[in-house]
């Protein structure tokens, strides 16, 4: 068997933790090979070893059968290995072309940077692989999905034959995920080989040839995808059976907690994206918002949480008007928020994970006495949440940026749910989480519902919306266009409603 990459018995340690404990993975030429594991299992660490960002304590790496020593990413690039990171490494004010050539700028005969030549090469690569990227666009002006394509182009521009994708679909819409899968297939047709770090089992079944499973830093084994199923993969990943269906009793909603009437919210371009929206969420129910990204969901959540201003309309929580109050005042009104962008709105990355867990409450007793922080109380609280939510971190003093994306997410969810707010807004709460953690978080949301809390769930995962919600509000073009019961709908009908179709009294959809 001819392997493009072999990582044999790799061991990587950090202070107080063995991240990779003698793991072996072998990538065949021309295959898409999944690397599957829970949050914090050591997947990204292993690939960072391959890309030269970390040096292993033990083990051997071979490229095309020859042993190599990859001490930095430049050597990885020279060996034809490229990595598309989970959190993109792009300079927002720069153009696509400037970002792609950064660090390997082409020059003309006079020694000056030849951006025109680079632009033409990038356009040719984009056309060849069906990426549809505009080389002249600024990063700040393109979608997250398009930014990811820029990262892919960056690796191809440097001549990558092996591409590592680190949780590539975590921040994409369903349509962007379909497009990315087609891009991966076209890369394979061109002779590339791909390692896909993921814990989305459906994607593995759809696009991968083989799958290597790691659990708590140890290699569990490699399976042929055609010979397995999602249930078996989930069990291999977490070491126990996982339920994909959330068990819950029928909701018993009571008083209205969130009441929104005729709400208008503009985006940064001064364009109304929320247009006369009406919505209610009652105590003891989970209302799911279903909609294609860009139909006003983000602006709605930002208006409720005080991150942006409402242009008109009313937002009440427990009959108290909260529109255009500060985020702190809204938090103190009994609103919790699991944000869509955990780095921008959920964490201060250079604070410890312990400090991040009290970001909403640090100025209150017992965490602050006479305006002096009580770190014993802060870290005691943080340790309880870290244990309850299985946040994999070396310690409570570790900086938030050092944790995997999934563990950052679990810390945010723990912080928000632990306060048990009257209204919990959960935006993409399971983004980047493995199936075991998703099962746990869904159960926590239902526990809060059963305590009489109101929960607004915004998610692009339709199976999550159907599984967890008691009522589904479909958003299209800035308004709620339909309210449906999960047990009376399916993904196909929701998809039509999200695209602007109407449902008639017979339950049939029409344009």
C-alpha positions as CSV (number, residue, x, y, z in Angstrom):
1,X,0.0,0.0,0.0
2,X,1.3,3.4,-1.0
3,X,0.8,6.1,1.7
4,X,1.0,9.8,1.2
5,X,1.5,10.4,5.0
6,X,2.3,8.0,7.9
7,X,2.3,9.2,11.5
8,X,3.6,6.2,13.5
9,X,3.3,6.0,17.4
10,X,3.2,9.8,17.9
11,X,3.4,11.0,21.4
12,X,2.8,14.7,22.3
13,X,2.8,16.0,25.9
14,X,1.9,19.3,27.4
15,X,2.4,20.3,31.1
16,X,0.0,18.0,33.1
17,X,-1.5,16.3,30.0
18,X,-0.6,13.7,27.4
19,X,-2.5,15.0,24.3
20,X,-1.4,12.2,21.9
21,X,-0.5,8.8,23.4
22,X,1.3,6.7,20.7
23,X,-1.2,7.4,17.9
24,X,-0.8,6.0,14.4
25,X,-2.6,7.3,11.3
26,X,-1.8,6.3,7.7
27,X,-3.2,8.4,4.8
28,X,-3.5,6.6,1.5
29,X,-2.9,8.5,-1.7
30,X,-6.1,9.9,-3.2
31,X,-8.4,9.3,-0.2
32,X,-10.4,11.4,2.2
33,X,-9.5,10.1,5.7
34,X,-11.5,11.2,8.7
35,X,-9.9,11.8,12.0
36,X,-12.7,11.4,14.5
37,X,-12.8,12.1,18.3
38,X,-14.5,13.9,21.1
39,X,-13.7,17.6,21.9
40,X,-10.2,17.6,23.4
41,X,-9.4,14.0,22.2
42,X,-6.2,15.3,20.6
43,X,-7.2,15.5,16.9
44,X,-6.0,19.1,16.3
45,X,-2.8,18.5,18.3
46,X,-1.9,15.5,16.1
47,X,-2.4,17.5,12.9
48,X,-0.5,20.4,14.4
49,X,2.4,18.0,14.8
50,X,2.1,17.0,11.2
51,X,2.0,20.7,10.1
52,X,5.1,21.5,12.2
53,X,3.4,23.7,14.8
54,X,4.3,21.2,17.6
55,X,7.2,18.8,18.0
56,X,6.4,15.3,19.2
57,X,8.2,13.7,22.1
58,X,8.2,10.4,20.3
59,X,7.2,8.8,17.0
60,X,8.0,8.9,13.3
61,X,6.5,10.8,10.3
62,X,6.9,9.6,6.8
63,X,5.9,11.5,3.6
64,X,5.7,9.2,0.5
65,X,7.5,6.5,2.4
66,X,10.5,8.7,3.5
67,X,11.0,9.7,7.1
68,X,10.9,13.5,7.6
69,X,11.4,15.9,10.5
70,X,8.8,18.7,10.3
71,X,10.1,21.4,12.7
72,X,8.0,24.3,11.3
73,X,5.1,25.0,8.9
74,X,7.4,26.1,6.1
75,X,8.9,22.6,6.0
76,X,5.4,21.2,5.9
77,X,4.6,23.4,3.0
78,X,7.8,22.4,1.2
79,X,6.8,18.7,1.7
80,X,3.4,19.5,0.1
81,X,1.3,19.5,3.3
82,X,-1.2,22.3,3.8
83,X,-3.6,23.0,6.7
84,X,-7.0,24.8,6.7
85,X,-7.3,25.8,10.3
86,X,-10.6,25.8,12.3
87,X,-10.1,29.5,13.1
88,X,-9.0,31.2,9.9
89,X,-5.5,32.9,9.7
90,X,-6.5,35.8,7.5
91,X,-5.8,39.6,7.6
92,X,-9.2,41.2,7.2
93,X,-8.2,44.6,5.6
94,X,-6.2,42.7,3.0
95,X,-7.5,41.4,-0.3
96,X,-7.8,37.7,-1.1
97,X,-4.7,37.9,-3.3
98,X,-2.7,39.7,-0.6
99,X,-3.7,37.1,2.0
100,X,-2.8,34.1,-0.2
101,X,0.7,35.3,-1.2
102,X,1.6,36.6,2.3
103,X,4.9,35.0,3.2
104,X,5.6,33.7,-0.3
105,X,5.2,36.9,-2.5
106,X,6.1,36.5,-6.1
107,X,8.6,39.1,-7.5
108,X,9.4,40.4,-11.0
109,X,12.8,40.9,-12.5
110,X,13.3,44.1,-10.6
111,X,12.7,42.3,-7.3
112,X,9.3,44.0,-6.7
113,X,6.2,42.1,-5.6
114,X,4.2,41.1,-8.7
115,X,0.6,41.0,-7.4
116,X,-0.8,41.0,-10.9
117,X,1.0,37.6,-11.7
118,X,-0.2,36.2,-8.3
119,X,-3.8,37.4,-9.0
120,X,-3.8,35.5,-12.3
121,X,-2.5,32.4,-10.8
122,X,-5.1,32.5,-8.0
123,X,-7.9,33.1,-10.5
124,X,-6.7,30.1,-12.5
125,X,-6.6,27.9,-9.3
126,X,-10.0,29.1,-8.2
127,X,-11.5,28.2,-11.6
128,X,-9.7,24.8,-11.8
129,X,-11.2,23.7,-8.4
130,X,-14.6,25.4,-8.7
131,X,-13.9,27.7,-5.7
132,X,-15.5,30.8,-7.3
133,X,-13.3,33.2,-5.3
134,X,-12.8,36.8,-6.3
135,X,-9.1,37.6,-6.0
136,X,-9.7,41.3,-5.5
137,X,-12.3,41.1,-2.7
138,X,-11.4,42.2,0.8
139,X,-11.6,39.5,3.5
140,X,-13.7,41.8,5.7
141,X,-16.4,41.9,2.9
142,X,-16.8,38.2,2.1
143,X,-18.7,35.4,3.9
144,X,-17.3,32.9,6.4
145,X,-17.7,30.2,3.8
146,X,-15.8,32.2,1.2
147,X,-13.0,32.9,3.7
148,X,-12.6,29.2,4.1
149,X,-12.2,28.8,0.4
150,X,-9.5,31.5,0.6
151,X,-7.7,29.3,3.1
152,X,-8.0,26.3,0.8
153,X,-6.6,28.4,-2.1
154,X,-3.7,29.5,0.2
155,X,-2.7,25.8,0.6
156,X,-3.1,25.1,-3.1
157,X,-1.1,28.2,-4.1
158,X,1.8,26.8,-2.1
159,X,1.6,23.5,-3.9
160,X,-0.1,21.3,-1.3
161,X,-0.7,17.6,-2.3
162,X,-2.0,16.7,1.2
163,X,-4.7,19.0,2.7
164,X,-5.6,18.9,6.4
165,X,-9.1,20.3,7.1
166,X,-9.7,21.1,10.8
167,X,-13.4,21.1,11.6
168,X,-14.1,22.8,8.3
169,X,-17.9,22.7,8.5
170,X,-18.2,24.0,12.1
171,X,-19.0,27.6,10.9
172,X,-20.7,26.9,7.6
173,X,-24.4,27.0,6.6
174,X,-25.9,23.7,5.2
175,X,-25.6,25.0,1.6
176,X,-21.9,25.9,2.2
177,X,-21.3,22.5,3.6
178,X,-22.7,20.8,0.4
179,X,-20.4,23.1,-1.7
180,X,-17.4,22.3,0.5
181,X,-18.0,18.5,0.1
182,X,-18.0,19.0,-3.7
183,X,-14.8,21.0,-3.5
184,X,-13.2,18.1,-1.5
185,X,-14.3,15.6,-4.2
186,X,-12.8,17.8,-6.9
187,X,-9.5,18.0,-5.0
188,X,-9.4,14.2,-4.8
189,X,-10.1,13.9,-8.6
190,X,-7.1,16.1,-9.1
191,X,-4.9,13.7,-7.2
192,X,-4.8,15.3,-3.8
193,X,-5.2,13.5,-0.5
194,X,-7.2,14.9,2.5
195,X,-7.3,14.4,6.2
196,X,-10.6,15.6,7.6
197,X,-10.8,16.4,11.3
198,X,-14.4,16.2,12.3
199,X,-17.0,14.8,14.7
200,X,-19.9,15.2,12.3
201,X,-20.8,11.6,11.6
202,X,-23.1,12.3,8.6
203,X,-20.3,14.0,6.8
204,X,-17.9,11.1,7.4
205,X,-20.5,8.7,6.0
206,X,-21.0,10.9,3.0
207,X,-17.5,11.9,1.9
208,X,-14.8,9.8,3.6
209,X,-13.1,6.5,2.6
210,X,-11.6,5.5,5.9
211,X,-11.8,6.8,9.5
212,X,-9.3,6.8,12.3
213,X,-10.8,7.2,15.8
214,X,-9.0,8.6,18.8
215,X,-10.4,8.8,22.3
216,X,-8.8,10.7,25.2
217,X,-5.5,10.9,23.4
218,X,-5.2,7.2,22.4
219,X,-5.7,5.6,19.0
220,X,-8.8,3.3,19.0
221,X,-8.5,2.0,15.4
222,X,-9.1,2.7,11.7
223,X,-12.3,1.5,9.9
224,X,-13.5,1.5,6.3
225,X,-16.4,3.9,6.2
226,X,-18.4,1.6,3.8
227,X,-18.3,-1.1,6.5
228,X,-19.6,1.0,9.4
229,X,-22.5,3.3,10.4
230,X,-23.1,6.4,12.5
231,X,-24.1,4.5,15.6
232,X,-21.0,2.4,15.7
233,X,-18.7,5.4,15.0
234,X,-20.4,7.3,17.8
235,X,-19.8,4.4,20.2
236,X,-16.1,4.1,19.1
237,X,-15.7,7.9,19.7
238,X,-17.1,8.3,23.1
239,X,-16.8,4.7,24.5
240,X,-20.5,4.2,25.1
241,X,-23.8,4.1,23.3
242,X,-25.1,7.5,22.2
243,X,-28.8,8.5,21.8
244,X,-29.5,10.7,18.7
245,X,-33.0,11.3,19.9
246,X,-33.5,13.7,22.9
247,X,-35.9,12.2,25.4
248,X,-38.4,14.8,26.9
249,X,-41.8,15.2,28.2
250,X,-44.4,17.4,26.5
251,X,-43.8,21.1,27.3
252,X,-46.2,22.8,29.7
253,X,-45.6,26.5,28.8
254,X,-47.1,29.2,31.1
255,X,-46.5,33.0,31.0
256,X,-44.9,34.9,28.2
257,X,-41.3,35.7,29.0
258,X,-40.1,37.2,25.7
259,X,-42.5,39.3,23.7
260,X,-41.3,41.0,20.4
261,X,-43.7,43.3,18.4
262,X,-43.1,44.9,15.0
263,X,-39.3,44.8,15.4
264,X,-37.0,46.4,12.8
265,X,-33.2,46.0,13.0
266,X,-30.6,47.3,10.6
267,X,-27.2,45.8,9.7
268,X,-23.9,47.6,9.5
269,X,-24.9,48.8,6.0
270,X,-28.0,50.5,7.3
271,X,-30.2,48.0,5.6
272,X,-33.2,46.5,7.5
273,X,-32.7,42.8,8.0
274,X,-35.4,42.4,10.6
275,X,-38.6,43.8,9.1
276,X,-41.6,44.0,11.4
277,X,-41.0,40.8,13.3
278,X,-43.4,39.4,15.9
279,X,-42.3,36.6,18.3
280,X,-43.2,35.2,21.7
281,X,-41.5,32.7,23.9
282,X,-43.2,31.4,27.0
283,X,-41.8,30.0,30.2
284,X,-41.4,26.3,30.0
285,X,-40.9,26.0,26.2
286,X,-38.1,25.9,23.7
287,X,-38.8,27.9,20.5
288,X,-36.5,27.0,17.6
289,X,-35.7,29.6,14.9
290,X,-35.2,27.9,11.5
291,X,-34.0,29.9,8.6
292,X,-31.3,30.2,5.9
293,X,-28.4,32.3,7.2
294,X,-28.8,36.0,6.3
295,X,-32.5,36.2,6.9
296,X,-32.2,38.3,10.0
297,X,-31.5,35.7,12.7
298,X,-28.2,37.3,13.8
299,X,-29.6,40.8,13.9
300,X,-32.6,39.6,15.9
301,X,-30.4,38.0,18.5
302,X,-28.1,41.0,18.6
303,X,-31.1,43.3,19.2
304,X,-32.5,41.1,22.1
305,X,-29.0,40.9,23.8
306,X,-28.1,44.6,23.4
307,X,-25.3,44.0,20.8
308,X,-27.1,46.2,18.3
309,X,-29.9,48.8,18.4
310,X,-33.5,48.2,17.3
311,X,-34.6,50.8,14.7
312,X,-38.3,50.4,15.8
313,X,-40.5,48.1,17.7
314,X,-40.7,46.6,21.1
315,X,-38.7,43.8,23.0
316,X,-40.1,42.9,26.4
317,X,-38.8,40.4,28.9
318,X,-41.2,39.6,31.7
319,X,-43.3,42.7,30.6
320,X,-40.2,45.0,31.0
321,X,-39.0,46.9,27.9
322,X,-35.4,46.0,27.2
323,X,-34.8,47.2,23.6
324,X,-31.7,49.4,23.3
325,X,-30.5,48.8,26.9
326,X,-26.8,47.9,27.5
327,X,-25.8,44.3,27.3
328,X,-25.1,44.3,31.1
329,X,-28.6,45.8,31.9
330,X,-30.2,43.1,29.6
331,X,-28.1,40.4,31.4
332,X,-29.3,41.7,34.7
333,X,-32.9,41.5,33.4
334,X,-32.6,37.8,33.4
335,X,-31.3,37.1,29.8
336,X,-28.5,34.6,29.1
337,X,-26.8,34.4,25.7
338,X,-24.8,31.6,24.1
339,X,-23.4,33.6,21.1
340,X,-22.9,32.4,17.6
341,X,-19.3,33.7,17.4
342,X,-17.6,32.4,20.6
343,X,-14.4,34.3,20.0
344,X,-15.9,37.6,19.2
345,X,-18.7,37.7,21.8
346,X,-18.3,34.7,24.1
347,X,-14.7,34.8,25.5
348,X,-11.8,37.0,26.2
349,X,-9.2,34.7,24.8
350,X,-6.2,36.0,26.8
351,X,-8.1,35.6,30.1
352,X,-7.9,32.3,31.9
353,X,-10.8,29.9,31.4
354,X,-11.7,30.5,35.1
355,X,-12.0,34.2,34.6
356,X,-14.1,33.7,31.5
357,X,-16.6,31.6,33.4
358,X,-17.5,34.6,35.6
359,X,-17.5,37.3,32.8
360,X,-21.2,38.0,33.4
361,X,-21.0,38.1,37.2
362,X,-17.5,39.0,38.3
363,X,-18.6,42.3,39.8
364,X,-21.2,40.7,42.0
365,X,-20.9,38.8,45.3
366,X,-19.2,36.4,46.1
367,X,-16.8,37.1,43.3
368,X,-16.2,40.7,44.2
369,X,-16.1,42.2,47.6
370,X,-15.6,46.0,48.1
371,X,-14.6,46.1,44.4
372,X,-11.8,43.6,44.9
373,X,-12.0,40.3,43.0
374,X,-12.1,37.1,45.1
375,X,-10.1,34.7,43.0
376,X,-10.7,31.8,45.3
377,X,-14.5,32.1,44.8
378,X,-14.0,32.7,41.1
379,X,-11.9,29.6,40.6
380,X,-14.0,27.4,42.9
381,X,-17.0,28.3,40.8
382,X,-15.1,27.7,37.5
383,X,-13.9,24.3,38.7
384,X,-17.5,23.2,39.4
385,X,-18.6,24.2,35.9
386,X,-15.5,22.7,34.3
387,X,-16.3,19.4,36.0
388,X,-20.0,19.4,35.3
389,X,-19.7,20.2,31.6
390,X,-16.5,18.1,31.1
391,X,-14.5,21.1,29.8
392,X,-11.1,19.5,28.9
393,X,-8.5,21.9,30.2
394,X,-5.1,21.4,31.9
395,X,-6.3,23.7,34.7
396,X,-8.6,26.6,35.6
397,X,-5.7,28.9,35.0
398,X,-5.2,27.9,31.3
399,X,-5.9,30.8,28.9
400,X,-9.1,30.3,27.0
401,X,-7.3,30.5,23.6
402,X,-5.4,27.3,24.4
403,X,-8.6,25.2,24.6
404,X,-10.1,23.4,21.6
405,X,-13.1,25.0,20.0
406,X,-15.5,22.5,21.4
407,X,-14.2,22.9,25.0
408,X,-14.4,26.7,24.6
409,X,-18.0,26.2,23.6
410,X,-18.7,23.9,26.6
411,X,-17.3,26.5,29.0
412,X,-19.6,29.3,27.5
413,X,-22.7,27.0,27.7
414,X,-21.8,26.1,31.3
415,X,-21.5,29.7,32.3
416,X,-24.8,30.7,30.7
417,X,-26.9,27.7,31.8
418,X,-25.5,27.8,35.3
419,X,-27.0,31.2,35.9
420,X,-30.4,29.7,34.9
421,X,-31.7,33.0,33.4
422,X,-35.4,33.5,32.8
423,X,-34.7,33.7,29.0
424,X,-31.8,31.8,27.5
425,X,-30.9,32.6,23.9
426,X,-28.9,29.7,22.5
427,X,-27.4,30.5,19.1
428,X,-25.7,27.5,17.4
429,X,-25.1,26.0,20.9
430,X,-23.7,22.7,19.7
431,X,-21.5,24.1,16.9
432,X,-18.1,22.3,17.1
433,X,-19.3,19.7,19.7
434,X,-19.1,16.0,19.4
435,X,-22.2,13.7,19.6
436,X,-21.7,12.9,23.3
437,X,-21.4,16.6,24.2
438,X,-24.4,17.4,21.9
439,X,-26.5,14.8,23.7
440,X,-25.5,16.4,27.1
441,X,-26.2,20.0,26.0
442,X,-29.6,19.2,24.6
443,X,-30.5,17.5,27.9
444,X,-29.3,20.6,29.8
445,X,-31.6,22.9,27.6
446,X,-34.5,20.6,28.3
447,X,-33.7,20.6,32.1
448,X,-33.8,24.5,32.0
449,X,-37.1,24.3,30.1
450,X,-38.5,22.0,32.7
451,X,-37.5,24.5,35.4
452,X,-39.9,27.0,33.8
453,X,-37.3,28.9,31.8
454,X,-37.9,30.3,28.3
455,X,-35.4,29.2,25.6
456,X,-34.9,30.6,22.2
457,X,-32.8,28.2,20.1
458,X,-31.3,29.5,16.8
459,X,-29.6,26.8,14.8
460,X,-28.8,26.0,11.2
461,X,-28.9,22.3,12.1
462,X,-32.5,21.3,11.1
463,X,-32.3,18.0,12.9
464,X,-31.4,19.9,16.1
465,X,-34.3,22.3,15.7
466,X,-36.7,19.4,15.1
467,X,-35.3,17.3,17.9
468,X,-35.1,19.9,20.7
469,X,-37.8,22.5,20.0
470,X,-41.4,22.5,21.3
471,X,-42.4,25.0,18.6
472,X,-40.5,26.1,15.4
473,X,-40.7,29.7,14.1
474,X,-39.5,29.9,10.5
475,X,-37.7,33.1,9.5
476,X,-37.6,34.4,5.9
477,X,-36.6,37.9,4.8
478,X,-36.6,39.3,8.3
479,X,-40.0,38.0,9.5
480,X,-41.5,34.9,11.1
481,X,-43.4,33.5,8.2
482,X,-44.7,30.3,9.9
483,X,-45.0,28.6,13.3
484,X,-45.0,24.8,13.1
485,X,-44.9,21.9,15.5
486,X,-41.8,19.7,15.3
487,X,-43.9,16.5,15.3
488,X,-45.9,17.7,12.4
489,X,-43.1,18.8,10.0
490,X,-39.9,17.5,8.5
491,X,-36.6,18.8,7.1
492,X,-38.1,19.0,3.5
493,X,-41.1,21.1,4.5
494,X,-38.9,23.4,6.7
495,X,-36.5,23.8,3.8
496,X,-39.3,25.0,1.6
497,X,-40.7,27.4,4.2
498,X,-37.2,28.7,4.8
499,X,-37.0,29.4,1.0
500,X,-40.2,31.5,1.2
501,X,-42.8,29.0,0.3
502,X,-46.2,29.1,2.0
503,X,-48.1,26.3,3.7
504,X,-51.8,26.0,2.8
505,X,-54.5,24.6,5.1
506,X,-54.1,21.1,3.6
507,X,-50.5,21.2,4.8
508,X,-49.1,21.5,1.3
509,X,-46.4,23.9,0.4
510,X,-46.6,26.3,-2.5
511,X,-44.4,29.2,-3.9
